[in-house]
Amino acid sequence: MKHFFILIIALTASTLTATAQKYDVPMHYELQTDADFAMYEPQVVTTADWLQQTGWKDKREKRQAARLFILAWAQGTRSVPIVINKSVNNLTDQNPELLFTYTSQFAKYAIQHKSDFDKNTANLVALRAMLAKYSIEESHRRDEDVEKLIEINKEGNLASWIATDFK
């Protein structure tokens, strides 16, 4: 049984690695009409996953292209209400990469929950992804605001914080 469990872990790890390596950044995209933005929604989800899984120092050119794609899509879409407020700016000022984590994960949630979209839940998902990314990135700059939010999340109070302090 122990060997079976190790085999399952090894297969899962190799599948995740293979998936991360197969990612292609959308190139030569045109984002002008609502149909254009809708057409690229699957790539937004894939890009959000790839950015979350890829280290800040890894594949820098590809990361830059992925960030530009997410930025172009998020700034132009009318179907996903992404708002970068003061709280997000404060949480990303020391580590600007976290802004792309927040934006891409918010967009991913909105795309996957069109019929039951909830802004607070989208913020919760995006912030948790951002906190996870901060925690695993060895190259992050220490940020007291993010670390306080990590503690709030550990205590199970992140949803309450969003409802009262996320401005």
N, C-alpha and C positions, 0 to 999 in steps of 0.2 A: 504494500500500500504506500509506503514511504517513497519508493522509487517511482510509482505512478504519479504521485503528487509533484515530485521533482520534474518529471517529464512534462507534466501539464504546465508548470511554471516556465520551463525552458521553451516550450512551443509558443506560449503566450508572448514571452519576451521577444522571440525571433519574429513573430507576426507583427508586433508593434514596431520593431526596428525596420522591418521590410516596408511597412506602411509609411513610416516617417521618411524613408529614403525614396519612395516612389512619388512624393509630392512634387507637382510642377506648379510654379507660380503662374497665374494667369498673365498673359502678355498681350499687348496690342488690343486691349479691351476698349470698347466704346460704351460709355455710360451716359447716354443722353435721354433716353425715354424710360418710362416705368417698366416697359418690357425688357429693356437692356438690364436694368437692375435685377429684375426677377430672374432673368436667365442666369445671372452670376451668383445667385443665392447658394447653390451647392458648393461653389468654389469659396465663398465666404466662410461657410462652415468648415470646409477642409483646411482653409488657411488659418482659421482660429485654432483648430486642433494642432496644426503643425507649429504655429508660433508658440503655443503652450508647451509643446514637447521639445522644442529645440532651444538649446542654450543660447544666451545672448552673445557669446563669443564664437558660436558655431555658425558656419555657412553665412558669413556676414553679408555677402552680396545678395544671396537668395533671401535672407531676412529683410534686407532693405527693400527689395522688390515686393515682397509679401506685405510689408508695412505700407508701402505706397498704394498697393492695390486696396487694402483694407481702408486706408484713409480716403481714397477716391470714392470708394463705394459708400462708406459711411457719410461722407459729406454731401453726397448727391441724392441718396435714397430718400424717398418720401414715405416709404412703408415702414421704416424702423426709426422710432423717435429717440435717437441717441443724443443725450444732452451731457456735455462735459461741464459739471458745475464746480464750485469753489472747493468742495470736499475732494473731488477727483483730482483737481489741480494740486491741492496740498499733498495728496497721497502719492503723486507721481513726480513732484518737483525734484527730488533727489535721484530718481530712477525713471527717466522719461520712457523707457521701454515698457513700463507698467501701463502707460496710457494706451498702448496698442493691445495689451492684454485685456484691459477693461473694455475697450471699444469692440474688439473682435468677439469677446465672449458675450457681451451685451447683444451684439448683432446676431450671433449664433442662437442665443436663447430666443430672441424675437422671431427669427426665421422658423425655428422649430416649434414655436408656440403661437402661431398666428391666431388660432381660434380661442385660445385661453390666455392671451398675453396679459401679464400684470407687470407694471413698471417696477414696483418694489421687489418682486421676485427676480426680475431681470437684473436689477441693481445688486441684489443679494448674490446671484450666480456670478456676475461679473466681478464683484469685489472679492468673493471667495477664490476665484481663479487668480486674481491679482495677488492676494495674500499667499496663495500656494506657490505662485511663480517667484515671489520675493523670497520665500523661505527656501526654495531649492537652488536659487541662483547664487553661486559662490561669489560672483563678481558684483553683487549689489552693493550700493552705498547704504550705510546704516541710516535709517529714517525712523525717528521716534514716533511719528504719526502712524506709520504703517505698523510698527511693533505694538503700539497701543491697540490698534484695530485687530491685530492677531490675537491679543489677549481677550478682547471683547468677543471675538468669534469663538475662542476656546471656551469661554464662559457660557456660550450659547445665546449671547445677547446682540448679535450682529443685526438681526431683523429689527429689533427695537431701536438700535442705533440709527438704522436707515430711516425708520419712521419719524425719529425725533431730531437727529443731528445731521442728516445727510442733506446738505444745502449747497 
